[in-house]
Amino acid sequence: MSTVPTLNGQVIGQAHYATRALLEQAVAPLGVEFHQLLALNVLANGPVDRAQLTQRITSTLKVDESAVHQVVDRLVDAGLAQVEGPSAANGGDGPQVALTDTGRATQRSVAAAVADLSARLYADIPADEAGTAARVLTLVTERANAELAAIPA
């Protein structure tokens, strides 16, 4: 008789790290690191103000700004992204980060790898159970983020 695991940070973390390891393996041939995946996905919809990109990645990964600047610099050095001047059209007042043609192609390959991995890992999970899990994990994330925001800097 198997026991039902208790939903806690350890179970969530194990799922995260196992999935991340598979994803990193899938995108390694593209020369892309995990943190870069997030930036590529943010940039997939068009140029983003560098400050907004930095805020989005720091809030998602819980890393400091210097780590995000390194990620952006590596994307630029690899020819996957470019930093452009301020864009009044986007309402921004700082430099914009945009994907290059190579970056867009790489992001599409990353998205395909994620879709393939997701199809394999989530294939036989009933939709209602997957929906419940998504709602619970979203709530846990919101609560953890609220607690983090309440910690004095």
C-alpha positions in Angstrom: 0.0 0.0 0.0 1.5 3.3 -1.0 1.1 6.4 1.1 0.1 9.8 -0.3 3.0 12.2 0.1 2.4 15.3 2.2 2.4 18.5 0.1 5.3 20.6 1.4 8.3 22.5 0.2 10.4 19.3 -0.1 7.9 17.6 -2.4 7.5 20.8 -4.5 11.3 21.3 -4.6 11.9 17.8 -5.7 9.5 18.2 -8.6 11.1 21.5 -9.5 14.7 20.3 -9.5 13.9 17.0 -11.3 12.0 19.0 -14.0 14.7 21.7 -14.2 17.4 19.0 -14.6 15.5 17.5 -17.6 14.9 21.0 -19.1 18.5 22.0 -18.7 19.5 18.7 -20.4 17.1 19.4 -23.3 18.3 22.9 -24.0 22.0 22.3 -23.4 22.6 21.7 -27.1 21.2 25.2 -27.7 23.9 26.7 -25.4 21.3 28.2 -23.1 21.4 28.2 -19.3 18.3 27.9 -17.1 18.3 31.6 -16.1 18.6 32.6 -19.7 15.5 30.6 -20.5 13.4 32.9 -18.4 14.8 36.0 -20.0 14.3 34.6 -23.5 10.6 33.8 -22.7 10.1 37.3 -21.3 11.6 38.8 -24.4 9.6 36.6 -26.8 6.8 39.1 -27.0 9.0 42.0 -28.0 11.5 44.4 -26.5 11.3 45.0 -22.8 12.7 47.9 -20.8 15.9 46.5 -19.1 14.7 47.6 -15.7 11.4 45.8 -16.2 13.2 42.7 -17.4 15.5 42.8 -14.3 12.5 43.2 -12.0 10.6 40.4 -13.6 13.6 37.9 -13.4 14.6 39.0 -9.8 11.1 38.5 -8.6 10.7 35.1 -10.3 14.1 33.6 -9.4 14.7 35.4 -6.1 18.1 36.6 -7.2 19.8 40.0 -7.0 19.9 42.4 -9.9 23.6 41.8 -10.6 22.8 38.1 -11.4 20.1 39.3 -13.9 22.6 41.8 -15.5 25.0 38.9 -16.0 22.2 36.9 -17.7 21.4 39.7 -20.0 25.1 40.3 -20.8 25.6 36.6 -21.6 22.6 36.7 -23.9 24.0 39.8 -25.7 27.5 38.3 -25.9 26.0 35.1 -27.4 24.2 37.2 -30.0 20.7 36.1 -28.7 19.7 39.6 -27.5 20.6 43.2 -28.0 20.3 46.3 -25.9 18.7 49.3 -27.7 18.2 52.9 -26.7 15.1 54.2 -24.9 11.9 53.5 -26.6 9.2 56.2 -26.3 6.9 53.9 -28.3 7.0 51.4 -25.5 6.6 54.1 -22.9 10.1 53.3 -21.6 12.7 55.7 -20.5 15.6 53.3 -20.2 17.4 50.9 -22.5 15.3 48.2 -24.1 16.4 44.5 -24.4 15.3 42.7 -27.5 15.8 39.3 -29.1 17.9 39.1 -32.2 16.8 36.8 -35.1 19.1 34.1 -33.6 17.5 34.8 -30.2 14.0 34.4 -31.6 14.9 31.1 -33.2 16.6 29.9 -30.0 13.5 30.9 -28.0 11.3 29.0 -30.3 13.5 25.9 -29.9 13.4 26.4 -26.1 9.6 26.7 -26.2 9.4 23.5 -28.3 11.6 21.7 -25.8 9.4 22.9 -22.9 6.3 21.8 -24.7 7.7 18.4 -25.4 8.9 17.9 -21.8 5.5 19.1 -20.4 3.6 16.7 -22.7 5.7 13.8 -21.4 5.6 14.7 -17.7 1.9 15.8 -17.5 0.5 13.4 -20.2 -1.8 11.2 -18.0 -2.6 13.6 -15.2 -6.4 14.3 -15.2 -7.2 17.9 -16.1 -9.1 18.4 -12.8 -6.1 17.2 -10.7 -3.7 19.3 -12.8 -5.9 22.3 -12.3 -6.1 21.8 -8.5 -2.3 21.4 -8.3 -1.9 24.6 -10.3 -4.2 26.5 -8.0 -2.6 25.2 -4.9 0.9 25.9 -6.1 -0.1 29.4 -7.2 -1.6 30.1 -3.8 1.6 28.8 -2.0 3.7 31.1 -4.3 1.6 34.1 -3.6 1.8 33.5 0.2 5.6 33.0 0.1 6.0 36.1 -2.0 3.9 38.1 0.4 6.0 36.9 3.3 9.2 37.7 1.4 7.9 41.2 0.7 7.2 41.7 4.4 10.8 41.0 5.4 12.7 44.3 6.0 15.4 44.9 3.3 
